[in-house]
Amino acid sequence: MNEMTRIRASLGTGTARLQVDHDEAVLPVAQLRDVSSARRTGCPFHDVREMLREVGLRPTRQRLALGWLLFAKGDRHVTAEMLHEEAIRARFPVSLATVYNTLHQFTEVSLLREVAVDGSKTYFDTNSSDHHHFYVEGQNELVDIPEASVTVDRLPEAPEGFEVARVDVVVRLRRKTGKA
């Protein structure tokens, strides 16, 4: 069992529960991943094309390729740089600027969720449902926290003319030092 598997396994033992209300809308990404969905054709590019059309994005060559790279591997957390490297390895030459633009476009239509870890590191989560994250310092890895493991009891009152859009909790982890 590797270290991240151990972390993920140990995180599932929390007893608190999430108390943030949210709607359970079925997003096109969920339908893309649902193997039993009658809407899936089995052709990844066709399925990504339909997903993009459903959210009002034109299925350009870049969006199709990057969408396929993002969503074909299930729920995951990527940076623009990581996705850019994957695209290059897949022999899909695309600029880093195009990757950033596409990630932000996908975020605007709720296909992705942006998770800012600090001022210089932003991850894009293919699981756009309401959930929280562990950030493993030193490994630069983001890990989902099981849904029922975080409790948010009280939120501050939003200023006049605003409403709370969502609550993001990022819990930073680091290895314990050997000192007792």
C-alpha positions in Angstrom: 0.0 0.0 0.0 1.6 3.3 -1.0 1.6 6.4 1.1 -1.3 8.2 -0.6 -3.4 5.0 -0.4 -2.7 5.0 3.3 -3.7 8.6 3.7 -6.9 8.1 1.7 -7.7 5.0 3.8 -7.1 6.8 7.1 -9.2 9.8 6.0 -12.3 7.7 5.7 -12.6 7.3 9.5 -14.0 10.8 10.3 -17.2 11.0 12.3 -18.2 14.6 11.6 -20.7 15.4 8.9 -20.9 18.1 6.2 -23.7 20.5 6.9 -23.7 22.7 3.8 -26.8 22.4 1.7 -26.4 22.0 -2.0 -28.5 20.8 -5.0 -27.5 17.4 -6.5 -27.6 18.4 -10.1 -26.5 15.8 -12.6 -23.8 17.4 -14.7 -22.9 16.2 -18.2 -19.5 15.0 -16.8 -21.4 12.5 -14.5 -23.3 11.3 -17.6 -20.0 10.9 -19.5 -18.6 8.7 -16.7 -21.8 6.7 -16.3 -21.1 3.5 -18.2 -24.8 2.5 -18.1 -26.0 5.9 -19.6 -27.9 5.4 -22.8 -26.4 8.7 -23.9 -22.9 7.4 -24.1 -21.8 6.1 -27.5 -18.5 4.5 -26.5 -16.6 7.0 -28.6 -14.8 9.3 -26.2 -14.6 12.3 -28.6 -18.3 12.0 -29.5 -19.2 11.9 -25.8 -17.0 14.8 -24.9 -18.5 16.7 -27.9 -22.0 16.1 -26.6 -21.0 17.2 -23.0 -19.5 20.4 -24.3 -22.6 21.2 -26.4 -24.9 20.5 -23.4 -23.1 23.3 -21.4 -23.1 25.7 -24.4 -19.4 25.4 -25.4 -18.4 25.0 -29.0 -16.6 21.7 -29.4 -13.3 23.0 -30.8 -10.4 20.7 -31.5 -8.6 21.9 -28.4 -11.6 21.6 -26.1 -12.3 18.1 -27.4 -8.7 16.9 -26.9 -8.2 18.6 -23.5 -11.7 17.4 -22.4 -10.9 13.9 -23.3 -7.6 14.0 -21.4 -9.3 15.5 -18.3 -12.4 13.4 -18.1 -11.3 10.0 -19.4 -9.4 9.1 -16.3 -12.2 9.7 -13.7 -12.0 12.1 -10.8 -8.7 13.8 -10.5 -6.9 17.1 -9.7 -4.7 18.7 -12.3 -2.8 21.9 -12.7 -2.6 23.6 -16.1 1.0 22.6 -16.3 0.2 19.0 -15.6 -2.5 19.0 -18.3 -0.2 20.7 -20.8 2.5 18.0 -20.2 -0.2 15.3 -20.8 -1.3 17.0 -24.0 2.3 17.2 -25.3 2.9 13.5 -24.4 -0.3 12.6 -26.2 1.1 14.4 -29.3 -1.4 17.1 -29.1 0.6 20.3 -29.4 -1.2 23.1 -27.6 0.1 26.2 -25.9 0.0 26.6 -22.1 -2.2 29.7 -22.6 -4.8 27.6 -24.5 -4.7 25.1 -21.6 -5.3 27.8 -19.1 -8.1 29.4 -21.2 -9.8 26.0 -21.6 -9.6 25.1 -17.9 -11.2 28.4 -17.0 -13.9 28.0 -19.6 -14.7 24.5 -18.3 -14.8 26.0 -14.8 -17.2 28.8 -15.8 -19.8 26.2 -17.0 -19.3 23.9 -13.9 -17.5 21.1 -15.7 -14.5 21.7 -13.4 -14.0 23.1 -10.0 -11.1 25.4 -9.3 -9.2 24.9 -6.0 -6.7 27.5 -5.0 -4.1 26.0 -2.7 -2.0 29.1 -2.3 -1.3 32.2 -4.3 0.9 30.3 -6.8 -0.8 26.9 -7.0 -4.3 26.3 -8.5 -5.7 22.8 -9.2 -8.7 22.0 -11.3 -10.9 19.2 -10.0 -12.9 17.1 -12.4 -15.3 16.3 -9.5 -17.3 19.6 -9.4 -19.6 18.5 -6.6 -19.3 20.2 -3.2 -16.5 18.6 -1.3 -13.3 19.5 0.5 -9.6 18.7 0.1 -6.4 17.7 1.8 -3.3 19.2 0.4 -0.2 17.1 0.9 2.7 19.6 1.3 6.0 18.5 -0.2 4.2 16.2 -2.6 2.0 18.9 -4.1 -0.9 16.5 -4.2 -4.6 17.3 -3.6 -6.8 14.5 -2.1 -10.6 14.6 -1.7 -11.8 14.5 1.9 -14.7 12.1 2.3 -17.9 14.1 2.2 -19.1 13.4 5.7 -15.7 14.2 7.3 -16.1 18.0 7.5 -18.6 20.0 9.5 -19.2 23.7 8.7 -21.6 24.9 11.5 -21.8 28.6 11.0 -20.9 30.9 8.1 -20.5 34.6 8.4 -23.3 36.8 7.0 -22.6 37.8 3.4 -22.2 41.5 2.8 -25.1 43.4 1.4 -25.7 42.5 -2.3 -23.8 39.2 -2.0 -24.5 35.5 -1.3 -22.3 32.6 -0.4 -21.5 30.7 -3.5 -19.7 27.8 -1.9 -17.4 26.9 0.9 -13.9 25.4 0.2 -11.9 23.8 3.0 -8.3 22.9 2.2 -6.6 21.1 5.1 -2.8 21.0 4.7 -0.9 17.9 5.6 2.8 17.3 6.2 4.8 14.4 7.4 5.3 14.1 11.1 8.9 14.7 12.1 10.7 11.9 14.0 11.1 14.0 17.1 9.2 12.8 20.1 
